[in-house]
Amino acid sequence: GVLMLFEMPSLQALQTLSLGQESLDTVRLGAKGDWLAVGSGAVGQLLLWEWRSETYVLKQQGHHWGVKCVAFSPGAVNLKRGKALATSEARPEERSAIGGRLLATGGYDGKVKLFNAQSGLCFVTFAEHTAAVQDLCFTPQGNAVLSASADGSVR
């Protein structure tokens, strides 16, 4: 698949990223607008790409049958306290540390995985769904992730 970024409204091409012949299943822009998460089920890969510098931040093959959907955490999330901080409430060092850098992936294998996108570490896997995860999102506070599956459940 090919991913192209365009400047609006002129439609001038900013970047082009070719990821082989297989289709892309999901693309998501990070909370700060600098990272793109791209998932391909056929290749079984998740790519995290910093589009301004054209560098890969993360390249993972964490789901057995490939990545179906991705979501970035919103704002600033403080993992030490286990709660989310609104941007206006966060101290400057907390805002820049992790804000928007947690990444959730849903796979064709029915699993939801949470990654620290900066380190690439998958720190938890949920395997409660019995069919492919169709979509997922973080709550506005960033303290929970919701997933919807083809098995008819939302968790």
C-alpha positions as CSV (number, residue, x, y, z in Angstrom):
1,G,0.0,0.0,0.0
2,V,1.0,3.6,-0.5
3,L,0.3,6.3,2.1
4,M,0.4,9.9,0.9
5,L,0.2,13.1,3.0
6,F,-1.1,16.3,1.3
7,E,-1.1,19.9,2.4
8,M,-4.6,21.4,2.4
9,P,-6.1,23.2,0.6
10,S,-3.5,23.2,-2.2
11,L,-3.3,19.4,-2.3
12,Q,0.5,19.6,-2.5
13,A,2.1,16.2,-1.7
14,L,4.1,16.5,1.5
15,Q,5.2,12.8,1.9
16,T,4.8,9.5,0.2
17,L,5.4,6.2,2.0
18,S,5.3,2.9,0.1
19,L,4.8,-0.1,2.2
20,G,4.9,-2.9,-0.4
21,Q,2.1,-4.4,-2.4
22,E,-0.3,-5.3,0.4
23,S,-3.2,-3.1,1.4
24,L,-3.2,-0.9,4.5
25,D,-6.0,-1.5,7.0
26,T,-5.7,1.4,9.3
27,V,-4.0,4.8,9.5
28,R,-4.2,7.1,12.6
29,L,-2.6,10.5,13.3
30,G,-1.1,10.9,16.8
31,A,-2.4,13.4,19.3
32,K,0.4,15.9,18.6
33,G,0.1,15.5,14.8
34,D,3.7,14.3,14.3
35,W,3.3,10.5,14.3
36,L,1.4,8.3,12.0
37,A,0.4,4.7,12.9
38,V,-0.1,2.5,9.9
39,G,-1.4,-1.1,10.2
40,S,-1.5,-3.8,7.6
41,G,-3.3,-7.1,8.3
42,A,-1.8,-8.9,5.2
43,V,1.7,-8.1,6.2
44,G,1.0,-8.3,9.9
45,Q,2.8,-5.1,10.7
46,L,2.3,-1.9,12.7
47,L,4.5,1.0,11.7
48,L,4.9,4.2,13.6
49,W,6.3,6.9,11.4
50,E,7.4,10.4,12.3
51,W,6.4,12.0,9.0
52,R,8.3,15.3,9.3
53,S,11.7,13.6,9.7
54,E,10.7,10.6,7.6
55,T,11.9,8.1,10.3
56,Y,10.4,5.0,11.7
57,V,9.7,5.2,15.4
58,L,8.4,1.7,15.8
59,K,8.0,-1.4,13.6
60,Q,6.1,-4.2,15.2
61,Q,4.6,-7.6,14.3
62,G,2.6,-8.1,17.5
63,H,-0.6,-9.6,16.3
64,H,-0.7,-13.1,14.9
65,W,-3.0,-12.3,12.0
66,G,-2.2,-8.6,11.6
67,V,-3.3,-5.2,12.9
68,K,-6.9,-4.2,12.1
69,C,-7.1,-0.8,14.0
70,V,-5.0,1.6,16.1
71,A,-5.6,4.5,18.4
72,F,-3.3,7.0,20.2
73,S,-4.0,8.1,23.7
74,P,-5.1,11.7,24.1
75,G,-3.3,14.5,25.8
76,A,-1.0,13.8,28.7
77,V,-1.2,10.5,30.6
78,N,0.6,10.0,33.8
79,L,1.4,6.3,34.2
80,K,3.0,6.7,37.6
81,R,-0.2,7.9,39.2
82,G,-2.3,5.7,37.0
83,K,-4.6,8.5,35.8
84,A,-4.9,10.9,33.0
85,L,-4.1,14.6,33.3
86,A,-5.8,17.3,31.2
87,T,-3.3,19.4,29.3
88,S,-4.0,22.5,31.4
89,E,-3.6,20.5,34.7
90,A,-0.3,18.8,33.7
91,R,3.0,20.2,34.7
92,P,5.3,20.9,31.7
93,E,7.5,17.9,32.3
94,E,4.4,15.6,32.4
95,R,2.9,17.1,29.3
96,S,5.9,16.4,27.2
97,A,6.8,13.0,28.6
98,I,4.1,10.7,27.5
99,G,1.2,12.8,26.1
100,G,-0.3,11.0,23.1
101,R,2.4,8.4,23.2
102,L,0.4,5.4,24.3
103,L,-0.8,3.3,21.4
104,A,-3.6,0.7,21.4
105,T,-3.8,-1.9,18.6
106,G,-6.7,-4.2,17.8
107,G,-6.0,-7.3,15.7
108,Y,-7.6,-9.9,13.5
109,D,-6.6,-12.3,16.3
110,G,-9.2,-10.7,18.7
111,K,-6.5,-9.2,20.9
112,V,-6.0,-5.6,22.1
113,K,-2.4,-4.6,22.8
114,L,-1.2,-1.4,24.6
115,F,2.2,-0.1,23.7
116,N,4.5,2.7,25.0
117,A,5.1,4.0,21.5
118,Q,8.4,5.7,22.5
119,S,10.0,2.5,23.7
120,G,8.1,0.1,21.6
121,L,7.3,-2.0,24.6
122,C,3.9,-3.8,24.6
123,F,3.0,-3.7,28.3
124,V,-0.4,-5.4,28.3
125,T,-2.4,-7.7,26.0
126,F,-6.1,-8.3,26.4
127,A,-7.5,-11.5,24.8
128,E,-11.2,-11.4,25.8
129,H,-12.6,-11.0,22.3
130,T,-13.3,-14.2,20.2
131,A,-13.3,-12.5,16.8
132,A,-11.4,-9.6,15.1
133,V,-11.3,-6.3,16.9
134,Q,-13.1,-3.9,14.5
135,D,-12.3,-0.5,16.2
136,L,-11.0,0.9,19.4
137,C,-10.6,4.3,21.2
138,F,-9.3,5.8,24.3
139,T,-11.6,7.7,26.7
140,P,-11.1,11.5,26.6
141,Q,-9.1,11.3,29.9
142,G,-6.9,8.6,28.4
143,N,-7.3,6.2,31.4
144,A,-9.2,3.5,29.6
145,V,-9.4,2.0,26.1
146,L,-12.7,0.6,24.6
147,S,-12.7,-2.0,21.9
148,A,-15.5,-3.3,19.6
149,S,-15.3,-6.8,18.1
150,A,-16.9,-8.8,15.3
151,D,-18.1,-11.1,18.1
152,G,-20.6,-8.4,19.0
153,S,-19.0,-7.3,22.3
154,V,-17.6,-4.0,23.4
155,R,-15.0,-4.1,26.2
